[in-house]
Amino acid sequence: MLGLRALQHDVLEGVARDLPVGLVMNRLCLRAERLAPDVVCSILAVDAAGRLHPLAAPSLSKSFSDAIDGLAIGPQAGSCGTAAYLREPVEVVDIEGDPLWAAYKGLALPLGLRACWSSPIYASDGRVIGTFAFYYRERRGPNALERTIVQACVNLCAIAMEQEERKESIQRLAYYDPLTGAANRASFEQHARDALASAAKDGVGVAIHWIDLDDFKSVNDTLGHQAGDMLLKTVTQRLRTALRPGEFLARMGGDEFVVLQYPAASVDAIEELARRLAAAVVEPAPLGETMASVGASIGIACAPQDGFDLAQLMKKADLALYEAKANVGRCFSFFDSRMEAKIASRWRLERELEQALRRAEFALYFQPIVDLVALEVSGFEALLRWRRPGYGLLSPTEFLPIAEKAGLIYEIGDWVLREACLLGATLPAHMRIAVNLSPTQLMRPGLALDVAATIAACNISPARLELEITESALLLENPATHGCLSDLRQLGVSIALDDFGTGFSALSHLRAFPVDRIKIDRSFVQEVDIRRETASIIRAIIGLAHELGVKTTAEGIETQSQLRMLHSFGCNEIQGYLISEPRPLAAFRQIIEPRAARLAAAKLA
């Protein structure tokens, strides 16, 4: 048939020219109706959820198409819905009386439609992706000519619709994140450029909110990448739910997201969105059998005050993000020109930290710990210092947070542990050495094996090594961390809970943590002889710890009065400037020998 060949040529040419699939399908319907003058043609798409969507029906009213849009396929869903459900052609010769049309005949009959023959359209992988239907204005089924036409049309529809699927798939890959379904960087940049151009023209504001998930790496490291992916999906959905008209979300990669706010009417409106985004992230998320919590740090850059160049705005939002992460307790920061100098200084510090180990710029200082029963020095806490060229001796608070963000904490931590064990091995056998572990180090897989290897290499007894840890909400609910602590204790290493009384610390946690010692924070000790309430709390802590078989060390002892009160409460050990400030280990040789150590401690009694 010449007419059928012309129809095939028209459709295939439209596909080859990459015309919109709706236009190609409309042309197909019109040509099919010319070949079979007594029919009304309709093409529906079937989505992944099994719902129908009109693709082409040029001779049917819009109201009819709108009424069936979103209809679920099923065993009694008219001719098309049933054909898609049963995966076979369905011929209804009497719409008015056929049960398949019972719920829908009110749509067809007023239009003069009396019969309908629908055929499923299959993708090459066997999925039903649509239906092709002929409606009749009289009660009848298809004739031989119409069957030939429909067979050709169904095949052509499959070609055109699969081509559209491939285009949509390429579009998704190009502009959407495959894990979360959020827009990706390319999509964001396209959207943002359009918004900035409109904003510059109309004189309205735009804000870029750059979001980084706090502690996401910990979730990945401890619970695995599958859990991390689950968390990213959950966070994406929560951020989507928090958005309002004019707010566009994209995932930039890793644990970073960005929201474009256009228009940004005022500073109050920008801050309100930032708080809304942070609140959406912070809620604990179920990850299988456990829960995980992350926070959000947000850096904000705004047009027009920070310019209209997208690359510069994104850079400035990123700088503001660094500032937000550095400011504990404040989840967002606006870009400020002073940040660039500050970030440049931080960048230089990171580069110098990378070289510090190779240049042997790190050193360990030691602070003695005194046993109040034996009246002797029972050990030393190893404290890291950095001799930064041009800056003198820096304490850990001045560089370790940056080392942690730069991913240098493992290398530095390994050096500290190895150096402390080497020096600790030179001490008398009754003295232990205490080394601080950051939460990041504690979450590293295989930490217990690394510690065991270091102990063996340094030829020091595990019983003489004490690892000090601090609490965090994540640690309290993390089985992997508890397992690591148990493995360390099985090695013979003791575990001390540092800074007890601050942060997340609570007496009830002594049951959950496998610890041997708690170190009462200096902020409590400083008030022990000033505030009665503080003295009562410390007495209760020491009493309960002893009942649980946990030893106590008071940090930050600076006066004889503090010493006497802690001694009277039954505290096992003290540490602080009253005994000595931190110094190189060689400075303590005179008190390291047992008799000298007892004499030094006795002077404090």
Helices and strands as residue ranges (DSSP letters): H 2-16, H 21-35, E 39-46, E 52-56, H 62-68, H 78-86, E 90-92, G 99-101, H 105-108, G 109-111, E 115-122, E 128-136, H 144-175, H 185-202, E 206-214, H 216-223, H 225-242, E 247-253, E 256-261, H 267-282, E 285-287, E 290-292, E 295-303, H 310-326, E 332-334, H 338-356, E 362-371, E 376-388, E 392-394, G 396-398, H 400-405, H 409-424, E 432-436, H 439-442, H 447-458, G 462-464, E 465-469, H 473-476, H 479-491, E 494-500, H 509-512, E 517-520, H 522-525, H 532-547, E 551-554, H 560-568, E 573-574, G 585-588, H 589-592, H 594-602
